[in-house]
Amino acid sequence: MIRLALLLFCLWTVPAWADWQLQPSYPQGSLAVGQVPPGSVVSIDGKRVRVAADGLFLLAVGRDAKGPLTVAVRPPGGGETTRRIAVTPRRFKIQRIDGLPPKKVTPPPELIKRIVADAALIKAVRRLDSPHTDFRDGFIWPLRGRISGVFGSQRILNGKPRSPHRGVDIAAPTGTPFGAAAAGIVVLVHEDMFYSGKTVMIDHGHGLSSVYVHMNEIHVREGQRVAQGTVIGTVGQTGRATGPHLHWGVSLFSTHVDPEMLVGPMEATQ
C-alpha cells in the first residue's frame, strides 16, 4: 500500500493491466507516485525514469513548471500509451528577510570556492538513482513547530531578490531534536556548509532525497540506514539563518517539491 498524504498519490491505476487512468493535472511543487505493469518502460518528457520491480515510479512538478508533461509507458507486452499532464499554477508568497550578515547575501570572492564545493556535494547526491523504494511508506513532519518559511516564496534578503525558497522552515528552540521525514539512507553529512551550516541529506530511492539544514548537532553518519522518525539531529542556527529553525527540503533529482504537500498542514498532524 502506498501511503503518501495529499498530493503524493497514485498517478496510474491499472485494473487488469489494461484500463489506464491518469490524473489530468498536478499543481506546481507536487510529487506523484505512478503504478505501471512490472517490466514497463516509462519516460517523462522523453527522459526514461526508474521503474521498481512492482511497477512504481515517481514524477515531480517543479515550482516553475508550465506543462504539460508527457508521460509515455511501454508495457512488456509491447505498444505504448502516452498521456499529457497539465500543470496547475500556484501563487507564491514574497518573503523579506533582513539583518543577515552582508557576506551571507553577497559573498566576497574569497568564499566563492567554498560555496561552489558545497554545491557540488549537494548536486552529487541529487544525481543518485538508487533502486530502493523507501518513499513508498510516505512522509511525516520531521518536527512540530511554527512554520516560519514556506516553499516557493520569493526571498528578498537584505533588500536584494534571491532564489525562491526550496523547502519549509520550522522554527524551534536550539537543541530541539527532530527526526527523518521518511526512511532511507544517509548520503551526506557536512559539519559546516557556507549557506546551510550543519547539513544532512537522506536518499529515499529513485532519485528522491530530503535535506535538513542549519542543524546544531548531527546524530547520524553517512551510509547509515534510518527509519522514519529516527532522530537525526537537533535544531540550530548554523549557516545563513537569522534564528534557530530547521529547513526541510525534498527533491526528485534537481526538481524541488513542496514538503508540505507530502504531509499536509502542520495543524492537521497535531
Buried (B, 14 or more C-beta within 10 A) or exposed (E): EBEBBBBBBBBBEBEEBEEBEBBEBBBBBBBBBBBBBBEBBBBBEEEEBBBBEEBBBBBBBBBEBEBBBEBBBBBEEEEEBEBEBEBBEEEBEEBEBEEBEEEBBEBEEEEEEBEEEBEEEBEEBBEBEBEBBBBBBBBBBBBEBEBBBBBBBBBBBBEEEEEBBBBBBBBBEBEBBBBBBBBBBBBBBBEEBBBBBBBBBBBBBBBBBBBBBBBBBBBBEEEBBBEBBBBBBBBBBBBBBBEBBBBBBBBBBEBBBBBBBBBBEBEEEE
